Amino acid sequence: MTLLALIAIIFFGIAVYNLSCAFVDVPTSRTSKMMLLAKKQQGTRREKLTDVYITKIAVFLAMYVKLDRLKRNKLQSVLTIAGIELSPEVYTAKAWVTACLTGLCAVPMAFLIPLFVPVLIGLAVALWFSVYYSAFDFVKKRRKRMEIEVPRFALTIGQNLENDRDVLKILISYRRVAGKEFGMEMDQTIADMKTGNYENALIRFENRVGSPMLSDVVRGLIGVLRGDDQRMYFKMICFDMRQIEQNNLKKEAAKRPKKMQRYSMMMLFCIIIIYLVVLCTEVLSSLGAFFG
């Protein structure tokens, strides 16, 4: 009886899936695979086939998602920095769709294996947090990687201002030694400056990175464009950034003893095991000689 119920549930799920695809206008698997192949050839970020279906359903349900203005603007900024071409409503709906699809699996599981129901509900909640905050985590890690380079960038600008006040020339000169991610942002900024307004290009650069440290550097560069003498300003922010960098290094150094303590305990247990093996071997050999 249980086997028949399981087969019925599987066929019912397949029927519901096909009807949902027909109503929501989800592309076929062959069309979706060709779309993913085209994205891969263009060098865009990797995407799974399930994401295509979930995103299509999220687009359909996005009209029912209401976000306040502040939350929407914040999420839109994060999505733009992360390079995710979805609206805030669609992105939020995608997180809910992913969680709900996982939670729906708990309904048939309640009749088959009730003990798995809390596990699936917990997994659904975890998936919501994982999907929704994935963009925030990506932007945070990216900003930390780029902020490592900002003190050197500010120091280079301060040194170049002693001899030259051409902001575009300074940026082009630093681009030769910039890191990968920071260099990509500088390429876009340099292109914007060559084709448009310098100040607007620098402001867009600041918004894309979203770093308070870079905001101070951009503020100084805008002052240079307006004709201000910013040499002392860059000396001050370089000193402040050096202090921040030293504090970060001290925090990292403070974490090392805790990590080393764990490995030291492992080494201690290994040494104790070695001594116990040697001791047991000697005792057994002594007992053999004694009774022999």
SVG drawing of the C-alpha trace seen along z (x, -y; Angstrom):
<svg xmlns="http://www.w3.org/2000/svg" viewBox="-2 -75 65 95">
<polyline fill="none" stroke="black" stroke-width="0.4" points="0.0,0.0 2.8,-2.4 4.5,-1.6 1.3,-2.4 0.9,-5.7 4.5,-6.7 4.0,-5.9 0.8,-7.9 2.5,-10.9 5.4,-10.8 3.0,-10.8 0.9,-13.5 4.1,-15.6 5.0,-15.1 1.6,-16.2 1.6,-19.3 5.1,-20.2 4.0,-20.0 0.8,-22.0 2.9,-24.6 5.4,-24.8 2.5,-25.3 0.9,-28.1 4.1,-29.9 5.6,-29.4 8.8,-27.8 11.1,-26.9 11.8,-23.3 15.0,-21.6 16.6,-21.7 16.0,-25.5 17.3,-26.1 20.4,-24.1 21.1,-26.1 20.6,-29.3 23.1,-28.2 25.6,-27.1 25.4,-30.6 26.0,-32.3 29.0,-30.0 30.5,-30.9 30.0,-34.6 31.9,-34.2 29.1,-35.2 28.7,-33.7 27.8,-30.0 24.1,-29.1 22.3,-25.9 19.3,-24.6 17.2,-24.6 17.9,-28.3 16.4,-29.0 13.1,-27.4 13.0,-28.9 13.8,-32.3 11.0,-32.0 8.5,-31.2 9.9,-34.0 9.3,-36.5 5.7,-35.4 5.3,-35.8 7.3,-39.1 4.1,-41.2 2.9,-40.0 6.1,-41.0 6.0,-44.5 9.1,-46.1 9.5,-49.5 11.5,-52.1 14.6,-52.0 14.9,-48.2 14.4,-48.1 17.1,-50.7 19.5,-48.9 18.8,-45.5 19.0,-47.1 22.5,-48.5 23.7,-45.1 22.4,-43.3 24.0,-45.9 27.4,-45.5 27.1,-41.6 26.2,-41.7 22.8,-39.9 20.4,-41.1 17.3,-40.7 14.9,-43.2 14.7,-43.3 11.2,-41.9 12.2,-38.9 15.3,-38.3 13.2,-38.2 10.6,-36.0 13.3,-33.6 14.4,-33.1 10.8,-32.4 10.2,-30.0 13.3,-28.0 12.3,-27.7 8.7,-26.9 9.5,-24.2 11.7,-22.5 9.0,-22.9 6.4,-21.4 8.4,-18.2 7.5,-17.9 3.8,-17.3 4.2,-13.8 7.0,-13.0 4.5,-13.5 2.7,-10.4 5.8,-8.3 8.5,-9.3 7.1,-11.9 10.5,-12.2 11.9,-13.9 9.3,-16.7 11.2,-19.0 14.4,-18.3 12.9,-19.5 11.3,-22.6 14.7,-23.5 16.3,-23.0 13.7,-25.3 14.5,-28.0 18.2,-27.6 17.8,-27.7 15.9,-31.0 18.7,-32.6 21.3,-31.1 19.6,-32.3 18.6,-35.8 21.9,-36.7 24.1,-35.2 24.4,-38.5 25.1,-40.4 27.9,-37.9 29.4,-38.2 29.5,-42.0 30.9,-41.9 33.8,-39.5 34.4,-41.5 34.6,-44.8 37.1,-43.3 39.3,-42.0 39.2,-45.4 39.7,-47.4 43.1,-45.7 44.3,-47.7 42.8,-51.1 45.6,-52.2 48.2,-51.6 45.9,-53.4 45.6,-56.4 49.4,-56.5 50.1,-56.4 47.6,-59.3 49.2,-61.4 52.7,-60.8 51.6,-61.7 49.9,-64.9 53.3,-66.3 54.1,-66.5 50.8,-66.1 47.2,-67.0 45.7,-65.1 43.3,-62.6 42.8,-60.5 46.6,-60.2 47.0,-59.1 44.3,-56.4 45.8,-55.1 49.2,-55.0 47.9,-53.0 45.9,-50.6 49.2,-48.9 49.8,-47.7 46.2,-47.2 44.8,-43.9 42.3,-41.9 39.0,-43.0 40.1,-46.5 41.6,-46.8 38.3,-45.8 36.5,-48.5 39.2,-51.0 38.9,-50.0 35.2,-50.9 35.9,-54.1 38.6,-55.2 36.3,-54.4 33.6,-56.5 35.9,-59.4 37.1,-59.3 33.6,-59.3 31.8,-61.5 32.0,-63.6 34.9,-62.9 33.0,-63.5 30.1,-61.3 32.5,-58.5 34.2,-58.7 30.9,-58.7 29.8,-55.6 33.1,-54.0 32.4,-54.7 28.9,-53.3 29.9,-50.1 32.6,-49.2 30.6,-50.4 33.6,-50.9 33.8,-53.8 37.6,-53.9 37.3,-54.3 34.7,-57.0 37.3,-59.1 39.7,-58.7 37.0,-59.6 36.1,-62.7 39.7,-63.8 39.9,-63.1 36.8,-65.2 38.4,-68.0 41.4,-67.8 39.1,-68.1 37.6,-71.2 41.0,-72.8 41.7,-72.2 45.1,-71.4 44.5,-67.9 48.1,-66.9 47.7,-67.3 44.3,-65.6 45.8,-62.5 48.6,-62.4 46.0,-62.4 43.8,-59.7 47.0,-57.6 47.9,-57.9 44.4,-56.9 44.3,-54.0 47.7,-52.8 46.3,-52.8 43.3,-50.8 45.5,-48.4 47.7,-47.9 44.6,-47.3 43.3,-44.7 46.7,-42.9 46.6,-42.9 43.1,-41.4 44.3,-38.7 47.4,-38.0 45.1,-37.7 43.1,-35.0 46.2,-32.9 46.9,-31.6 43.4,-30.1 44.0,-28.3 47.5,-27.2 46.1,-26.0 43.9,-23.5 46.7,-22.1 49.0,-22.0 46.5,-19.9 46.4,-17.5 50.2,-17.3 50.1,-16.6 47.6,-13.7 49.8,-12.3 52.9,-12.4 51.0,-10.8 49.9,-8.0 53.4,-7.4 54.7,-7.2 51.8,-4.9 52.6,-2.5 56.3,-2.4 55.5,-1.9 53.0,0.9 55.5,2.6 58.2,2.5 55.9,3.8 54.6,6.6 58.2,7.6 59.3,7.5 56.3,9.6 57.2,12.1 60.8,12.4 59.7,12.6 57.2,15.5 59.5,17.1"/>
</svg>
